[in-house]
Amino acid sequence: MYFRQLNELTVTVSIAEKISDVDWTAYLEGTLAIAKGFGLAANVSLLCCMRAYPNARQRQMASDFMVRHYLREMQRVAVITESMVVRGAMTAFSWIMPKVRVRAFDSTETRNAFIWLREIGTFDEASALESWHEAKLKLSIRSGSMHPSARPGPR
């Protein structure tokens, strides 16, 4: 997993096959520690989960965690996915629920995702794009593809 906070933006990229509750809790606590270190809570996020997404229980855990630690909800979340089904479902949902704060983007539209997030979040777009490229490099994600290379070992 890759996580980085740039002012009001978080960038999270995961290539995990499965997200356990223990791993999810560690992720939540780690992101809180980073935000406290910055002295600034993020209000926009770019999220890319290539294989496994947080399940309903883990999403509830995140909501409870935010309430318990007095954290504001994200104002916008850009989800990077190559799944046309996921992107289509999110688009249709946003038509039904126009105030929805989640929007899906293809992996080739990362710059557009950052532009959309930058409309309300304070961060440097060039640094955000650099962190996206750094995540792909560290997680061995081939350029132009969201599929990790065949390098063995946990990530």
Secondary structure, 3 states (H helix, E strand, C coil): CEEEEECCEEEEEECCCCCCHHHHHHHHHHHHHHHHHHCCCCCEEEEEECCCCCCHHHHHHHHHHHHHCCCCCCCEEEEECCCHHHHHHHHHHHHHCCCCCEEEECHHHHHHHHHHHHCCCCCCHHHHHHHHHHHHHHCCECCCCCCECCCCCCC
